[in-house]
Amino acid sequence: MRAMLNDVRPSLQADGGDVEFVSVTDDGIVKVRLKGACGSCPMAQMTLKMGIEKYLKEKIPGVVEVVAV
């Protein structure tokens, strides 16, 4: 999971943000923390769902949803 998040981190870091893995539940909910500019960006929810969640669902079977905590 962390390795997959490392794949998306460079694009977030280029805009002054970052993502941190928090946990994954048994039912496939991945919890992450958006940091830096991503924590206060009005587009953060779109980045989370259309970027991070979409990528993780494609790469890791069993991922149902990605949520920010």
N, CA, C and O atoms as a printed pandas DataFrame, in Angstrom:
     atom_number atom_name residue_name chain_id  residue_number  x_coord  y_coord  z_coord
0              1         N          MET        A               1    0.820   -1.187    0.000
1              2        CA          MET        A               1    0.000    0.000    0.000
2              3         C          MET        A               1    0.869    1.258    0.000
3              4         O          MET        A               1    0.654    2.174   -0.793
4              5         N          ARG        A               2    1.836    1.288    0.883
5              6        CA          ARG        A               2    2.718    2.464    0.950
6              7         C          ARG        A               2    3.480    2.655   -0.349
7              8         O          ARG        A               2    3.686    3.783   -0.797
8              9         N          ALA        A               3    3.902    1.539   -0.958
9             10        CA          ALA        A               3    4.641    1.627   -2.225
10            11         C          ALA        A               3    3.771    2.235   -3.319
11            12         O          ALA        A               3    4.256    3.022   -4.132
12            13         N          MET        A               4    2.504    1.880   -3.344
13            14        CA          MET        A               4    1.589    2.437   -4.342
14            15         C          MET        A               4    1.364    3.929   -4.095
15            16         O          MET        A               4    1.279    4.709   -5.044
16            17         N          LEU        A               5    1.267    4.324   -2.837
17            18        CA          LEU        A               5    1.117    5.748   -2.538
18            19         C          LEU        A               5    2.363    6.529   -2.953
19            20         O          LEU        A               5    2.274    7.694   -3.341
20            21         N          ASN        A               6    3.520    5.881   -2.867
21            22        CA          ASN        A               6    4.750    6.538   -3.302
22            23         C          ASN        A               6    4.719    6.868   -4.784
23            24         O          ASN        A               6    5.400    7.791   -5.229
24            25         N          ASP        A               7    3.927    6.113   -5.559
25            26        CA          ASP        A               7    3.801    6.395   -6.990
26            27         C          ASP        A               7    3.057    7.701   -7.258
27            28         O          ASP        A               7    3.334    8.378   -8.249
28            29         N          VAL        A               8    2.123    8.058   -6.393
29            30        CA          VAL        A               8    1.344    9.286   -6.607
30            31         C          VAL        A               8    1.919   10.494   -5.882
31            32         O          VAL        A               8    1.540   11.629   -6.171
32            33         N          ARG        A               9    2.810   10.266   -4.965
33            34        CA          ARG        A               9    3.359   11.355   -4.158
34            35         C          ARG        A               9    4.085   12.438   -4.956
35            36         O          ARG        A               9    3.918   13.614   -4.636
36            37         N          PRO        A              10    4.884   12.107   -5.980
37            38        CA          PRO        A              10    5.604   13.172   -6.697
38            39         C          PRO        A              10    4.689   14.251   -7.278
39            40         O          PRO        A              10    5.032   15.433   -7.252
40            41         N          SER        A              11    3.536   13.854   -7.799
41            42        CA          SER        A              11    2.644   14.868   -8.368
42            43         C          SER        A              11    2.031   15.734   -7.273
43            44         O          SER        A              11    1.803   16.925   -7.487
44            45         N          LEU        A              12    1.763   15.159   -6.114
45            46        CA          LEU        A              12    1.258   15.947   -4.994
46            47         C          LEU        A              12    2.341   16.875   -4.456
47            48         O          LEU        A              12    2.082   18.040   -4.157
48            49         N          GLN        A              13    3.547   16.350   -4.337
49            50        CA          GLN        A              13    4.658   17.142   -3.806
50            51         C          GLN        A              13    5.027   18.290   -4.733
51            52         O          GLN        A              13    5.501   19.330   -4.276
52            53         N          ALA        A              14    4.814   18.110   -6.027
53            54        CA          ALA        A              14    5.104   19.182   -6.983
54            55         C          ALA        A              14    4.224   20.403   -6.738
55            56         O          ALA        A              14    4.597   21.525   -7.078
56            57         N          ASP        A              15    3.052   20.174   -6.145
57            58        CA          ASP        A              15    2.139   21.277   -5.832
58            59         C          ASP        A              15    2.183   21.674   -4.356
59            60         O          ASP        A              15    1.316   22.410   -3.884
60            61         N          GLY        A              16    3.184   21.191   -3.630
61            62        CA          GLY        A              16    3.347   21.570   -2.235
62            63         C          GLY        A              16    2.562   20.718   -1.249
63            64         O          GLY        A              16    2.425   21.091   -0.084
64            65         N          GLY        A              17    2.050   19.585   -1.697
65            66        CA          GLY        A              17    1.279   18.708   -0.818
66            67         C          GLY        A              17    1.947   17.363   -0.626
67            68         O          GLY        A              17    3.083   17.145   -1.048
68            69         N          ASP        A              18    1.224   16.470    0.014
69            70        CA          ASP        A              18    1.729   15.115    0.237
70            71         C          ASP        A              18    0.578   14.255    0.753
71            72         O          ASP        A              18   -0.478   14.770    1.121
72            73         N          VAL        A              19    0.790   12.956    0.776
73            74        CA          VAL        A              19   -0.182   12.022    1.310
74            75         C          VAL        A              19    0.538   11.061    2.237
75            76         O          VAL        A              19    1.660   10.638    1.960
76            77         N          GLU        A              20   -0.106   10.723    3.326
77            78        CA          GLU        A              20    0.467    9.804    4.309
78            79         C          GLU        A              20   -0.516    8.660    4.543
79            80         O          GLU        A              20   -1.696    8.899    4.800
80            81         N          PHE        A              21   -0.034    7.416    4.456
81            82        CA          PHE        A              21   -0.859    6.245    4.743
82            83         C          PHE        A              21   -1.148    6.213    6.240
83            84         O          PHE        A              21   -0.240    6.393    7.051
84            85         N          VAL        A              22   -2.411    5.986    6.610
85            86        CA          VAL        A              22   -2.796    5.873    8.009
86            87         C          VAL        A              22   -3.133    4.433    8.343
87            88         O          VAL        A              22   -2.538    3.851    9.250
88            89         N          SER        A              23   -4.090    3.847    7.614
89            90        CA          SER        A              23   -4.475    2.460    7.885
90            91         C          SER        A              23   -5.353    1.939    6.765
91            92         O          SER        A              23   -5.775    2.685    5.881
92            93         N          VAL        A              24   -5.621    0.632    6.822
93            94        CA          VAL        A              24   -6.586    0.014    5.918
94            95         C          VAL        A              24   -7.454   -0.914    6.754
95            96         O          VAL        A              24   -6.953   -1.657    7.599
96            97         N          THR        A              25   -8.747   -0.867    6.515
97            98        CA          THR        A              25   -9.669   -1.701    7.280
98            99         C          THR        A              25   -9.836   -3.055    6.601
99           100         O          THR        A              25   -9.448   -3.235    5.447
100          101         N          ASP        A              26  -10.413   -3.995    7.323
101          102        CA          ASP        A              26  -10.642   -5.327    6.779
102          103         C          ASP        A              26  -11.603   -5.319    5.599
103          104         O          ASP        A              26  -11.572   -6.221    4.763
104          105         N          ASP        A              27  -12.455   -4.305    5.531
105          106        CA          ASP        A              27  -13.411   -4.244    4.429
106          107         C          ASP        A              27  -12.948   -3.358    3.271
107          108         O          ASP        A              27  -13.764   -2.956    2.441
108          109         N          GLY        A              28  -11.649   -3.047    3.204
109          110        CA          GLY        A              28  -11.056   -2.388    2.044
110          111         C          GLY        A              28  -11.105   -0.877    2.026
111          112         O          GLY        A              28  -10.962   -0.271    0.963
112          113         N          ILE        A              29  -11.303   -0.255    3.167
113          114        CA          ILE        A              29  -11.282    1.208    3.251
114          115         C          ILE        A              29   -9.865    1.646    3.619
115          116         O          ILE        A              29   -9.345    1.300    4.680
116          117         N          VAL        A              30   -9.259    2.410    2.722
117          118        CA          VAL        A              30   -7.901    2.910    2.949
118          119         C          VAL        A              30   -8.017    4.312    3.526
119          120         O          VAL        A              30   -8.694    5.173    2.964
120          121         N          LYS        A              31   -7.355    4.531    4.647
121          122        CA          LYS        A              31   -7.374    5.837    5.291
122          123         C          LYS        A              31   -6.022    6.510    5.083
123          124         O          LYS        A              31   -4.971    5.932    5.360
124          125         N          VAL        A              32   -6.074    7.743    4.590
125          126        CA          VAL        A              32   -4.860    8.511    4.341
126          127         C          VAL        A              32   -5.011    9.893    4.953
127          128         O          VAL        A              32   -6.119   10.331    5.262
128          129         N          ARG        A              33   -3.905   10.561    5.120
129          130        CA          ARG        A              33   -3.896   11.937    5.614
130          131         C          ARG        A              33   -3.271   12.798    4.519
131          132         O          ARG        A              33   -2.141   12.560    4.094
132          133         N          LEU        A              34   -4.021   13.796    4.072
133          134        CA          LEU        A              34   -3.488   14.740    3.099
134          135         C          LEU        A              34   -2.741   15.817    3.867
135          136         O          LEU        A              34   -3.238   16.335    4.867
136          137         N          LYS        A              35   -1.551   16.151    3.397
137          138        CA          LYS        A              35   -0.680   17.069    4.127
138          139         C          LYS        A              35   -0.273   18.237    3.251
139          140         O          LYS        A              35   -0.458   18.219    2.034
140          141         N          GLY        A              36    0.279   19.243    3.886
141          142        CA          GLY        A              36    0.772   20.416    3.162
142          143         C          GLY        A              36   -0.354   21.126    2.439
143          144         O          GLY        A              36   -1.442   21.305    2.987
144          145         N          ALA        A              37   -0.090   21.526    1.218
145          146        CA          ALA        A              37   -1.084   22.257    0.426
146          147         C          ALA        A              37   -2.331   21.417    0.173
147          148         O          ALA        A              37   -3.419   21.967    0.004
148          149         N          CYS        A              38   -2.193   20.115    0.144
149          150        CA          CYS        A              38   -3.348   19.236   -0.100
150          151         C          CYS        A              38   -4.336   19.260    1.060
151          152         O          CYS        A              38   -5.522   18.996    0.863
152          153         N          GLY        A              39   -3.878   19.564    2.234
153          154        CA          GLY        A              39   -4.753   19.589    3.392
154          155         C          GLY        A              39   -5.772   20.713    3.367
155          156         O          GLY        A              39   -6.828   20.609    3.991
156          157         N          SER        A              40   -5.465   21.783    2.655
157          158        CA          SER        A              40   -6.374   22.924    2.617
158          159         C          SER        A              40   -6.828   23.286    1.209
159          160         O          SER        A              40   -7.507   24.296    1.022
160          161         N          CYS        A              41   -6.476   22.506    0.250
161          162        CA          CYS        A              41   -6.807   22.786   -1.149
162          163         C          CYS        A              41   -8.286   22.500   -1.419
163          164         O          CYS        A              41   -8.800   21.468   -0.990
164          165         N          PRO        A              42   -8.976   23.403   -2.127
165          166        CA          PRO        A              42  -10.374   23.160   -2.457
166          167         C          PRO        A              42  -10.557   21.961   -3.398
167          168         O          PRO        A              42  -11.653   21.409   -3.486
168          169         N          MET        A              43   -9.516   21.567   -4.085
169          170        CA          MET        A              43   -9.586   20.435   -5.013
170          171         C          MET        A              43   -9.145   19.128   -4.359
171          172         O          MET        A              43   -9.029   18.113   -5.045
172          173         N          ALA        A              44   -8.899   19.129   -3.069
173          174        CA          ALA        A              44   -8.369   17.951   -2.375
174          175         C          ALA        A              44   -9.287   16.737   -2.503
175          176         O          ALA        A              44   -8.799   15.621   -2.675
176          177         N          GLN        A              45  -10.594   16.927   -2.422
177          178        CA          GLN        A              45  -11.517   15.802   -2.514
178          179         C          GLN        A              45  -11.458   15.166   -3.904
179          180         O          GLN        A              45  -11.521   13.944   -4.034
180          181         N          MET        A              46  -11.338   15.992   -4.932
181          182        CA          MET        A              46  -11.223   15.454   -6.290
182          183         C          MET        A              46   -9.899   14.712   -6.454
183          184         O          MET        A              46   -9.857   13.644   -7.066
184          185         N          THR        A              47   -8.829   15.266   -5.916
185          186        CA          THR        A              47   -7.533   14.596   -5.964
186          187         C          THR        A              47   -7.608   13.252   -5.255
187          188         O          THR        A              47   -7.066   12.257   -5.736
188          189         N          LEU        A              48   -8.277   13.228   -4.119
189          190        CA          LEU        A              48   -8.404   11.999   -3.346
190          191         C          LEU        A              48   -9.172   10.939   -4.121
191          192         O          LEU        A              48   -8.716    9.800   -4.220
192          193         N          LYS        A              49  -10.320   11.290   -4.668
193          194        CA          LYS        A              49  -11.193   10.317   -5.326
194          195         C          LYS        A              49  -10.754    9.985   -6.751
195          196         O          LYS        A              49  -10.663    8.812   -7.112
196          197         N          MET        A              50  -10.484   10.998   -7.556
197          198        CA          MET        A              50  -10.171   10.777   -8.972
198          199         C          MET        A              50   -8.699   10.453   -9.212
199          200         O          MET        A              50   -8.339    9.947  -10.275
200          201         N          GLY        A              51   -7.864   10.737   -8.244
201          202        CA          GLY        A              51   -6.442   10.437   -8.388
202          203         C          GLY        A              51   -6.032    9.248   -7.547
203          204         O          GLY        A              51   -5.790    8.160   -8.070
204          205         N          ILE        A              52   -5.954    9.454   -6.252
205          206        CA          ILE        A              52   -5.435    8.431   -5.340
206          207         C          ILE        A              52   -6.334    7.202   -5.300
207          208         O          ILE        A              52   -5.852    6.082   -5.465
208          209         N          GLU        A              53   -7.641    7.396   -5.083
209          210        CA          GLU        A              53   -8.541    6.249   -4.990
210          211         C          GLU        A              53   -8.587    5.461   -6.293
211          212         O          GLU        A              53   -8.505    4.233   -6.278
212          213         N          LYS        A              54   -8.714    6.142   -7.395
213          214        CA          LYS        A              54   -8.761    5.460   -8.697
214          215         C          LYS        A              54   -7.503    4.637   -8.926
215          216         O          LYS        A              54   -7.584    3.490   -9.365
216          217         N          TYR        A              55   -6.350    5.206   -8.636
217          218        CA          TYR        A              55   -5.081    4.511   -8.829
218          219         C          TYR        A              55   -4.982    3.274   -7.933
219          220         O          TYR        A              55   -4.617    2.195   -8.402
220          221         N          LEU        A              56   -5.304    3.426   -6.656
221          222        CA          LEU        A              56   -5.199    2.289   -5.737
222          223         C          LEU        A              56   -6.182    1.178   -6.095
223          224         O          LEU        A              56   -5.849    0.000   -5.971
224          225         N          LYS        A              57   -7.385    1.533   -6.535
225          226        CA          LYS        A              57   -8.361    0.517   -6.938
226          227         C          LYS        A              57   -7.865   -0.275   -8.150
227          228         O          LYS        A              57   -8.102   -1.480   -8.245
228          229         N          GLU        A              58   -7.182    0.398   -9.069
229          230        CA          GLU        A              58   -6.638   -0.277  -10.250
230          231         C          GLU        A              58   -5.495   -1.214   -9.888
231          232         O          GLU        A              58   -5.346   -2.273  -10.499
232          233         N          LYS        A              59   -4.693   -0.839   -8.909
233          234        CA          LYS        A              59   -3.475   -1.575   -8.599
234          235         C          LYS        A              59   -3.631   -2.626   -7.493
235          236         O          LYS        A              59   -2.888   -3.607   -7.466
236          237         N          ILE        A              60   -4.582   -2.428   -6.588
237          238        CA          ILE        A              60   -4.687   -3.315   -5.431
238          239         C          ILE        A              60   -6.106   -3.880   -5.332
239          240         O          ILE        A              60   -7.047   -3.154   -5.010
240          241         N          PRO        A              61   -6.255   -5.168   -5.608
241          242        CA          PRO        A              61   -7.578   -5.778   -5.474
242          243         C          PRO        A              61   -8.063   -5.669   -4.032
243          244         O          PRO        A              61   -7.284   -5.827   -3.091
244          245         N          GLY        A              62   -9.328   -5.403   -3.871
245          246        CA          GLY        A              62   -9.889   -5.321   -2.532
246          247         C          GLY        A              62  -10.035   -3.921   -1.992
247          248         O          GLY        A              62  -10.723   -3.721   -0.991
248          249         N          VAL        A              63   -9.406   -2.939   -2.625
249          250        CA          VAL        A              63   -9.585   -1.552   -2.182
250          251         C          VAL        A              63  -10.980   -1.106   -2.629
251          252         O          VAL        A              63  -11.306   -1.135   -3.816
252          253         N          VAL        A              64  -11.780   -0.701   -1.671
253          254        CA          VAL        A              64  -13.153   -0.281   -1.937
254          255         C          VAL        A              64  -13.271    1.235   -2.012
255          256         O          VAL        A              64  -13.984    1.779   -2.855
256          257         N          GLU        A              65  -12.561    1.899   -1.119
257          258        CA          GLU        A              65  -12.656    3.350   -1.026
258          259         C          GLU        A              65  -11.412    3.897   -0.339
259          260         O          GLU        A              65  -10.775    3.212    0.461
260          261         N          VAL        A              66  -11.075    5.147   -0.665
261          262        CA          VAL        A              66   -9.996    5.856    0.019
262          263         C          VAL        A              66  -10.620    7.074    0.676
263          264         O          VAL        A              66  -11.332    7.840    0.025
264          265         N          VAL        A              67  -10.357    7.254    1.958
265          266        CA          VAL        A              67  -10.911    8.388    2.690
266          267         C          VAL        A              67   -9.786    9.152    3.394
267          268         O          VAL        A              67   -8.774    8.577    3.796
268          269         N          ALA        A              68   -9.993   10.455    3.527
269          270        CA          ALA        A              68   -9.033   11.284    4.255
270          271         C          ALA        A              68   -9.466   11.373    5.714
271          272         O          ALA        A              68  -10.650   11.527    6.015
272          273         N          VAL        A              69   -8.502   11.275    6.603
273          274        CA          VAL        A              69   -8.784   11.382    8.043
274          275         C          VAL        A              69   -8.021   12.550    8.620
275          276         O          VAL        A              69   -8.115   12.818    9.817
